[in-house]
Amino acid sequence: MLPERQCCAQLCPVQATTMPPKTDCLQDRKWWCFLLSSVFTFLAGLLIVLLWRFFAFLFTRKQPAELAAPGCPNTEPKKETKRQGKQEFEGTFMTEAKDWAGELISGQTTTGRILVVLVFILSIASLIIYFIDASNEEVERCQKWSHNVTQQVDLAFNIFFMVYYFIRFIAASDKLWFMLEMYSFVDYFTIPPSFLSIYLGRTWIGLRFLRALRLMTVPDILQYLNILKTSSSIRLAQLVSIFISVWLTAAGIIHLLENSGDPFEFQNQQRLSYWTCVYFLIVTMSTVGYGDVFCQTILGRTFLVFFLLVGLAIFASCIPEIIDLIGTRPKYGGTLKNERGRRHIVVCGHITYESVSHFLKDFLHEDREDVDVEVVFLHRKEPDLELEGLLKRHYTTVEFFQGTMMNAVDLERVKVHEADACLVLANKYCQDPDAEDAANIMRVISIKNYSDDIRVIIQLMQYHNKAYLLNIPSWDWKQGDDVICLAELKLGFIAQSCLAPGFSTMMANLFAMRSFKTSPDTQAWQNDYLQGTGCEMYTETLSPSFTGMTFPQASELCFTKLKLLLLAIEIKGEDGRDSKISINPRGSKIQSSTQGFFIAQSADEVKRAWYYCKACHEEIRDETLIKKCKCKNLATFRKGVRAIQMVGRASDVGKEKEITLLGNKNAQTMPNSIMSAPKQVNKVKPINRPADKGSPNQNYNRAQQEEGSYAGYQLAYEVKKLLPTTRGGSAGTNMNNNGIQIGIADDQAKDFDFEKTEMKYDSTGMFHWSSAKSLEECILDRNQAAMTVLNGHVVVCLFADPDSPLIGLRNLVMPLRASNFHYHELKHVVIVGAVDYIRREWKMLQNLPKISVLNGSPLSRADLRAVNVNLCDMCVILSAKVPSNDDPTLADKEAILASLNIKAMTFDDTIGVLTQDDTAVTKQFDPDGLNCAGGPIVLQRRGSVYGANVPMITELVNDSNVQFLDQDDDDDPDTELYLTQPFACGTAFAVSVLDSLMSTTYFNQNALTLIRSLITGGATPELELILAEGAGLRGGYSTDESLANRDRCRVGQISLYDGPLAQFGEAGKYGDLFVSALKSYGMLCIGLYRFRDRSSSCDASSKRYVITNPPDDFSLMPTDQVFVLMQFDPGLEYKPTSRNGGRAKDDNS
């Protein structure tokens, strides 16, 4: 082993030091000539600059002395002349040359950018030539310049660099400091040696490696070219360029020193290629040091010692930062690539696991038709682990990008201009609702500024912020832009529950996509409820077989034959462009290509309305067999028309949509007395209903008869809990052909003068209006409230601090003041809460009638007793307080405490149960005993003895808190809100159920229009423009056009315990009830409100639950209440019947 090592030791130095045969030229090395040329060039330039400054200094000192010399009468003129001459010279030549040069090297102009890029490219090319020479040649080589191609090319580059150097010199403001710049030294040590090599006839590789320092200009050049835009990418480019430049430059120094040897003998050199030196430097900088390559020269080792101080610092600082920047590059920072060409929507705003999961669960529901839409989420923060896992589970239809809607670059990345729509989600649990709305509105402004024709659907927290959207020039609801105001819809749902308890639950389940799944393990009432939760709202084009039918006929056919519930139709305008949605229209004819609005379990079921053919399917009893047929009638009708699912496909948003709840304006269907004398609305015309019920129009063509009854009685008086005062009436227990004797109730005398007032409705005719009242006029103290006989009213328990955000109480009261109610039918609203907060809301409430305020606490039992909470039709518990971030579950503490407080109260049974009294009531209303239909029913609501029986609806912020409302339920805390007992019974409502409206609105704009009209009592876009002015409702004089707006249906609740529909309460079927109510009274049944506990024991619960659209063979019970869309009673006031024939007399006293 030892001889081999000695042999290797002897051979290795020979191999390292063996050089090619030396020529006579290389006997005398000239490396110092090349080096001195660079040094002398630097010194000469430095000397010239210093001499220039020296003479300039002397000249400036001498000039003042000459100008200030005594005895010179023309001193001032000479001084001024010299100053002007100097300024002219500097302004004309020096300044212009400096500006010209500065523009060239700054990269601000196109020429400058081209020059900077060209310099960089040529510097890299020169560096590559150095790599070639350093790899193939010796340090110094004797070869004529004319035979050395690489030197010729390098000389051409250096000539260009020399010109660029002079341009930079001219542009420099301080010539001395320019001489000492790093890039100036690069030019000193690379340009002169290339010229000297021509004269000496040899080349020296020298310090040409300094061109590698030009790599540090890469970040600047990429910024000039607008390639690098973010701070992280610029920093990364800087670190990489610095590291590589220092690495390659140091490798060049080691290569030069080791291949040259130590002066002056140059005997200890070793032959190392440039790339070996590069390898050696990176190993040394990383502190590894394998030892396979090392420095032999003293100069090489000395340089390496000092370089390690710098190299280690650079390696230790740059490499970790580079890795950190690469590792922290945005994972979701790419660009949307829609290679498959399918549609996509962009969702932004409040993006969290909860909001995204709720949105996707509804948007991608299995009940929809095939939805080939990609969902793109854009958010400024990266998703957390939960959200990231959710995105991975839906990776085929969902993409996430990190960015902000306020940046046009990010909007370009997600291709907003190509998107089908842009959806903006709001944070329902935010601390500052107005700030949240402002942020979302700013997102809409940015979106519309980027693409003004993009469809935008936005969630807003507060109603008054909707006005700001109207300031956006490109905001156009006719083109599909829409806003879902959570406060407006939430309070609207609650308001409808005051009129028909449980209606909020029914509507919330209809626009949410849920699957119907029952189990034998669940209770019977839960199975009935779950069957209803599986129903959704859809739209479909009605087949030609429906053309010419009236709406009641079409609705009956759909329900009995197709097992579908037809709610409304879309009626086109005369010009065929504008259209409106008519809900349960009276007498409207079905036109060709009419869109119908249905309630069904799935989109496939709704297609029966499109497939139905009278010729082929009339005899079919099984609705599942109704499939597409090949009839000529169907084949020729609008080929290619497809069903448009209300929550399953985007609608034509280019049409102007108007909403009306009752489309019939035909004079023939109105009573003659009303058409001839619109102001005489107090008259009651007794009518006689024909015996033949087969005619579809018989129920609407009313004739005046001498003897008979008013069938419209049921349209108003059979609505549960209708009048605020004591009511009476009579109703038949068996529906025979003789009709029903009307029931009458007295009201206050001013109610009958009400119709004669000039301004009793708002300017649109949609809502009752009164002159503004001050808050002090409506404030009651506890004693005043106790002395006031309040019954059948609405109690609003409001928790609010004086500075709490406004929730918009107008949205709660306005649906209760819809003009399709008569004045005496309006429920009195009593607000119990802090008057300081209500004062801020009062500006929007001052024009709405029948409102009182009790300055008290909803937790005070004395205040609750003072407002007769046990006699109210509904107790609404609201909170305007801002939820705390500390514990979200405490956001509902006041509402829960108030709910439990009322349920724990007991009251005196001052008002009897719902009974028949054949003596007292009959004597009061029918003294002559003309009532042939049986004993009358006292319609006044029974006072609740126990607080648990008080009708109540509680607004919750946090869904999980619903478990605390009912102590007798067995709901799991993790149960979804819609499956809990309080929600199923209509006693709890949370704003989270409105999340589904985003996808519902996207797939069909008409869906939100229909829902908003049902919930708000008839709000229209025109009314919203008026309210956006901020002045509240404006009164208007009654005209035929405004009064016609009253003619729209409304939500009602009919009891099967008594009244005209009582015959179906005893073992009746829902299908028979549906057909009879529709034919006889024009009422469209949409569901049931049934007692949860059907037993008659003392422990039986008084809670009811909602059954949406039960099947036709569903058995009814006497205690059931029916949700109906009932026709508008055409303005008839009720007075006691007279002796002669039961004809009512006008009483305007």
Beta strands, then each sheet from edge to edge (+ up, - down):
strand 1: 140-142
strand 2: 202-204
strand 3: 343-349
strand 4: 373-379
strand 5: 398-402
strand 6: 421-425
strand 7: 456-460
strand 8: 482-485
strand 9: 536-541
strand 10: 565-572
strand 11: 579-583
strand 12: 595-600
strand 13: 657-660
strand 14: 761-762
strand 15: 779-780
strand 16: 794-799
strand 17: 829-833
strand 18: 851-855
strand 19: 874-879
strand 20: 952-956
strand 21: 988-990
strand 22: 1035-1036
strand 23: 1050-1055
strand 24: 1084-1091
strand 25: 1104-1108
strand 26: 1121-1126
sheet 1: 1+ 2-
sheet 2: 5+ 4+ 3+ 6+ 7+ 8+
sheet 3: 9+ 12- 10+ 11- 13-
sheet 4: 14+ 22-
sheet 5: 15+ 18+ 17+ 16+ 19+ 20+ 21+
sheet 6: 23+ 26- 24+ 25-
end
